Amino acid sequence: MAAVDYAERLRALGLEVDIREFPEGTHTAQDAADAIGCPVAAIVKSLVFTLDGEPLLALVSGANRVDTDALGARLGGTLGKADARTVKEATGFSIGGVPPLAHANELRTVIDEDLLALEVLWAAAGTASSVFAIAPDDLVRLSGGEVLPVSR
């Protein structure tokens, strides 16, 4: 899905965004931060895991790593890493371009509490070379995510 099509999905949710394209790509949180000119902590990593076999989306600050044991315990199950096929089937997007909301299917979502300390966040817009800005409050409201610590 092209970033322009993704922007239409966001408009349908009532969110107007300006999608920025970076032809060199924003494959890592650091790449995205460097291209945008923001701290790596402001990058939203959209990571798909499985929780007892069901897809779970974790929206994580680019500065943080998910502690799968701790997060699984907080959620009351076993957290595992989703493979590329599971990610694509659950979200409609490929790894590297998974946005934080407006997926093909409704997903249980957790949001890294550290993201709420920032004024503006940057997230993938459906491709590995496109991003958009979003306020933390909008991210929480539109994703329906549960705010939790994701690392120890």
N, C-alpha and C positions, 0 to 999 in steps of 0.2 A: 504494500500500500504506500502510495506516495504521501509525502508530508502535507501536500495540499488537501488530499482526501482526509487525512487525519484532522486537519484544522476544521473541516466541515463537521466531523464528529464532535469536536469540542464546542463549536458554535451551537450545535443541537443541545448541548448541556448548559448553554448560556455563558460560555467562556470565550471571549474574543482574545486571540493570541496572535503574536507576530512571530512566525517561524523563521528562524535563522538557519541558513544552510552553510555548511563547512565542507567543501568538496574534498578536502584532505582527510575528512572523517573525524569522528569523536568517539573512537572505540573504547577508550578508557576514561575513567573519571578525570584523571590528570590531563589527558588530551582535550577533553571538553572544557575544563577550567582554563587551560592555556588559551584555547581558541576564543573563548568568551571574555576572558579577562576577569574572572571571579575566583574566589577561594574554592579549593576542591571540596570543602564541606558543603558548598551550595549546590553541588551536583547531586541529583537524585538518581541513584542506581536502582533500576527496576529489576529485581532478581526473583526468579521463579524457583520455588522449592516445592517439595511434596511434604505434606503433613499427613502421616498415616496413609499415604498413597494418593491423597487428593491435592491438586495444585493450590499453592499459596503464593501470593505476591508479597514480597517484602520491598518496601520503598526505603532505601538506605542512603544516608549521607555518604558522599564520595570519600569522606575522610575515615569512615568506619568499615570494619569487617563484621560480618554476622557471626555470632557465636551460636552455631546450630544446636549445640546441646542445651545451652541456656535458653534460647528462644523456644526450642521444642518443649522444654520443661514449663516455660511460662504459658505455652499454648496447650499443654496437657497431652502432648503426643510426641512422635518421633519425626524429626525434620530431616529430609534428605534432599539432595540436589536433583533438580529436574533435568532431563536430557533435552536436546534441541527439539525433538519431535513433540514432547510434552509442552514445552514452552510455546511452540507455534500453534498447537491445537488449543491450548488454554487461552492464549492471548490474541491470536491472529497475526502475531508479529514474530520476526526472527530475533535471536539473541543479538544484542548490540544495538537494537533499535526499539526495544520494548518500551512503550510509554507507560506512565504511571496510572492512566485511567482510560476509559472508553475502549475497552477490549472487546473481542468477539464474544466472550462469555463473561458472566459475572464471576468475579473471583474474590475469595476471602483475601483481605489485604491487611497487612500490618505496616505501620509507619514508624520509622526510627524517630524517637522523641527528640533527638538532636536537631532534626530538620526544623522544628518549631522555633528554634532560637534565632533563625535567620529571617531577613525581610523578604528576600527574593530567592527562589529556587530555580534551577534550570534542569529540564528533563528531556529525554529523547522524544521526538515527535514522529515516531514510527519508522525511522530509518537510522542507520549508523552515522549519518552526516547531517542530521537536522535536530534542532533543539528549540524549546520554547520556555519562556519564563512563566512562573506561577507563584502566587503567594501561598505560604504554608497553610493558611486557613482554607483557601480554595482547594488545595490538595486534599486536606482532610475531609472537607465537606463533599467534594465531588467523587472521591474514591470510596467513601464510606469506610475508610480504614480505621483500625484500632491502633492508637498511639501507644507504643511500648518501647522499652530499651531493647536493642537488638544485639548489643555486645555485652560483655560482662560488666 
